[in-house]
Amino acid sequence: MAVEIGQRSCSPLIGSVHRALFALGLDISSYRARPNGAGLIEHLVLERSGGGRIEGALSASAKAAILPLALRVHAVEGHRDGY
């Protein structure tokens, strides 16, 4: 499963995301970050700690763990424009 997080800050979320995913039994098998204007886009490929596909409820749980982290950074930056 791949996830891409875009933000207007150059401060990566990888540390916070890793802790949240580790609690779900997921590993980050690949990570890339690239600049995007004044911000950063992080691309993560996730896998189960023991191998295998991430499907169904586990996929939803992974997305649910990442979303609040991304939104918190967005709110702290003071953006209310829907970015």
Backbone as JSON, one array per atom type, in Angstrom:
{
  "sequence": "MAVEIGQRSCSPLIGSVHRALFALGLDISSYRARPNGAGLIEHLVLERSGGGRIEGALSASAKAAILPLALRVHAVEGHRDGY",
  "N": [[0.85, -1.16, 0.0], [0.58, 2.19, -0.84], [1.18, 5.52, 0.24], [0.76, 9.0, 0.0], [1.76, 12.05, 1.26], [1.16, 15.4, 1.3], [2.36, 18.59, 2.17], [2.6, 21.98, 3.37], [4.76, 22.6, 4.82], [8.25, 22.18, 5.53], [8.93, 20.28, 7.27], [9.33, 16.97, 7.94], [6.9, 14.29, 8.3], [7.5, 11.7, 8.86], [8.55, 10.48, 11.25], [6.46, 10.63, 13.21], [4.45, 9.32, 11.78], [5.61, 6.8, 11.45], [5.66, 5.8, 14.1], [2.89, 5.6, 14.62], [2.09, 3.73, 12.68], [3.67, 1.54, 13.37], [2.47, 0.72, 15.71], [0.26, -0.5, 14.65], [1.3, -2.72, 13.53], [2.66, -2.41, 11.16], [5.16, -1.78, 8.68], [7.37, 0.64, 7.2], [8.35, 0.27, 4.06], [9.51, 1.63, 2.01], [10.59, 4.95, 1.42], [10.26, 8.23, 0.3], [11.02, 11.63, -0.11], [10.18, 14.76, -1.43], [10.76, 18.12, -2.51], [8.17, 20.58, -2.74], [7.32, 23.36, -3.95], [7.21, 25.59, -1.33], [6.93, 23.58, 0.41], [6.64, 20.07, 1.23], [6.52, 16.8, -0.11], [5.78, 13.62, 0.89], [6.33, 10.25, 0.23], [5.28, 7.09, 0.98], [5.71, 3.59, 1.2], [3.96, 0.96, 2.43], [4.02, -2.05, 4.41], [3.02, -5.18, 5.88], [4.35, -6.12, 9.05], [5.15, -8.82, 9.23], [5.17, -9.49, 6.6], [3.17, -9.78, 3.61], [0.0, -8.65, 2.21], [-1.64, -5.5, 2.69], [-4.83, -5.16, 3.51], [-8.38, -4.43, 3.46], [-9.77, -3.94, 6.64], [-7.35, -3.39, 7.94], [-6.05, -1.72, 6.12], [-7.8, 0.47, 6.18], [-7.44, 1.19, 8.85], [-4.75, 1.96, 8.84], [-4.84, 4.23, 7.17], [-6.53, 5.78, 8.74], [-4.87, 6.2, 10.92], [-2.85, 7.79, 9.87], [-4.09, 10.07, 8.79], [-5.01, 11.97, 10.9], [-2.51, 12.9, 11.78], [-1.45, 14.21, 9.55], [-3.43, 16.16, 9.2], [-3.21, 17.55, 11.62], [-0.7, 18.83, 11.4], [-1.35, 20.46, 9.27], [-3.32, 22.11, 10.47], [-1.8, 23.32, 12.51], [-0.08, 24.82, 11.0], [-1.79, 26.77, 10.26], [-3.51, 26.78, 8.07], [-6.51, 27.13, 6.43], [-7.69, 26.7, 4.07], [-8.49, 24.42, 2.8], [-6.43, 22.9, 1.72]],
  "CA": [[0.0, 0.0, 0.0], [1.36, 3.42, -0.91], [0.52, 6.72, 0.76], [1.48, 10.23, -0.29], [1.34, 13.14, 2.15], [1.65, 16.7, 0.87], [2.19, 19.64, 3.18], [3.25, 23.25, 3.06], [5.9, 22.72, 5.72], [9.39, 21.33, 5.15], [9.18, 19.39, 8.4], [8.75, 15.67, 7.59], [6.02, 13.6, 9.24], [7.89, 10.3, 8.89], [8.71, 9.99, 12.61], [5.14, 10.44, 13.8], [3.74, 8.3, 11.0], [6.22, 5.51, 11.74], [5.18, 5.36, 15.41], [1.48, 5.22, 14.5], [2.0, 2.5, 11.89], [4.3, 0.46, 14.14], [1.45, 0.25, 16.65], [-0.67, -1.33, 13.88], [2.02, -3.87, 12.99], [3.05, -2.11, 9.79], [6.48, -1.21, 8.45], [7.56, 1.48, 6.01], [9.37, -0.44, 3.27], [10.15, 2.59, 1.11], [10.25, 6.33, 1.77], [10.85, 9.29, -0.53], [10.51, 12.98, 0.14], [10.62, 15.7, -2.47], [10.24, 19.46, -2.28], [7.03, 21.0, -3.54], [7.21, 24.78, -3.61], [7.78, 25.83, 0.0], [6.55, 22.44, 1.24], [7.25, 18.76, 1.1], [5.65, 15.66, -0.39], [6.38, 12.38, 1.37], [5.74, 9.05, -0.37], [5.59, 5.94, 1.81], [5.17, 2.3, 0.83], [3.76, 0.23, 3.68], [3.82, -3.5, 4.36], [2.85, -5.82, 7.19], [5.64, -6.47, 9.67], [5.48, -10.2, 8.9], [4.97, -9.69, 5.17], [1.78, -9.9, 3.17], [-0.7, -7.46, 1.73], [-2.46, -4.71, 3.61], [-6.16, -5.12, 2.91], [-9.58, -4.29, 4.28], [-9.78, -3.17, 7.88], [-5.99, -2.92, 8.23], [-5.83, -0.58, 5.24], [-8.58, 1.58, 6.73], [-6.8, 1.58, 10.1], [-3.52, 2.68, 8.49], [-5.24, 5.56, 6.7], [-7.07, 6.5, 9.9], [-3.75, 6.58, 11.78], [-2.06, 8.82, 9.2], [-4.87, 11.28, 8.52], [-4.95, 13.0, 11.95], [-1.16, 13.47, 11.83], [-1.36, 15.17, 8.44], [-4.35, 17.28, 9.48], [-2.67, 18.32, 12.74], [0.32, 19.71, 10.84], [-2.08, 21.43, 8.47], [-3.96, 23.05, 11.39], [-0.76, 24.07, 13.19], [0.44, 25.78, 10.03], [-2.78, 27.83, 10.13], [-4.18, 26.75, 6.77], [-7.92, 26.79, 6.48], [-8.16, 26.83, 2.7], [-8.82, 23.12, 2.22], [-5.27, 22.23, 1.13]],
  "C": [[0.9, 1.22, 0.0], [0.51, 4.59, -0.43], [1.38, 7.91, 0.4], [0.89, 11.34, 0.56], [1.98, 14.42, 1.64], [1.38, 17.73, 1.95], [2.95, 20.88, 2.77], [4.43, 23.53, 3.96], [7.02, 21.82, 5.2], [9.77, 20.38, 6.27], [8.53, 18.04, 8.12], [7.91, 15.06, 8.71], [6.45, 12.16, 9.5], [8.01, 9.74, 10.31], [7.38, 9.69, 13.28], [4.36, 9.34, 13.1], [4.29, 6.91, 11.33], [5.72, 4.96, 13.07], [3.74, 4.87, 15.33], [1.33, 3.9, 13.75], [2.61, 1.3, 12.62], [3.3, -0.14, 15.12], [0.42, -0.65, 15.97], [0.0, -2.58, 13.31], [2.44, -3.67, 11.55], [4.45, -1.51, 9.75], [6.45, -0.31, 7.23], [8.69, 0.84, 5.22], [10.11, 0.48, 2.31], [9.67, 3.98, 1.48], [10.98, 7.27, 0.82], [10.22, 10.61, -0.11], [11.05, 13.88, -0.96], [10.02, 17.07, -2.17], [9.08, 19.76, -3.22], [6.75, 22.46, -3.18], [7.92, 25.03, -2.29], [7.5, 24.66, 0.93], [7.27, 21.17, 0.89], [6.18, 17.73, 0.75], [6.41, 14.4, 0.02], [5.62, 11.2, 0.77], [6.23, 7.84, 0.44], [4.96, 4.69, 1.22], [5.14, 1.47, 2.11], [3.61, -1.26, 3.43], [3.61, -4.01, 5.78], [4.22, -6.19, 7.74], [6.07, -7.88, 9.32], [5.37, -10.5, 7.42], [3.49, -9.8, 4.84], [1.16, -8.56, 2.83], [-1.47, -6.78, 2.85], [-3.81, -4.53, 2.95], [-7.22, -4.8, 3.94], [-9.43, -3.39, 5.48], [-8.4, -2.63, 8.23], [-5.64, -1.72, 7.37], [-6.56, 0.65, 5.77], [-7.95, 2.09, 8.02], [-5.52, 2.38, 9.84], [-3.85, 4.09, 8.03], [-5.76, 6.4, 7.85], [-5.97, 6.94, 10.85], [-2.95, 7.74, 11.2], [-2.82, 10.14, 9.08], [-4.8, 12.32, 9.64], [-3.57, 13.65, 12.06], [-1.0, 14.53, 10.75], [-2.24, 16.38, 8.7], [-3.84, 18.14, 10.62], [-1.6, 19.29, 12.25], [-0.34, 20.82, 10.04], [-2.7, 22.5, 9.36], [-2.93, 23.92, 12.1], [-0.17, 25.14, 12.28], [-0.54, 26.92, 9.79], [-3.5, 27.87, 8.82], [-5.61, 26.32, 6.94], [-8.53, 26.82, 5.08], [-8.45, 25.49, 2.03], [-7.66, 22.4, 1.58], [-5.01, 20.94, 1.81]]
}
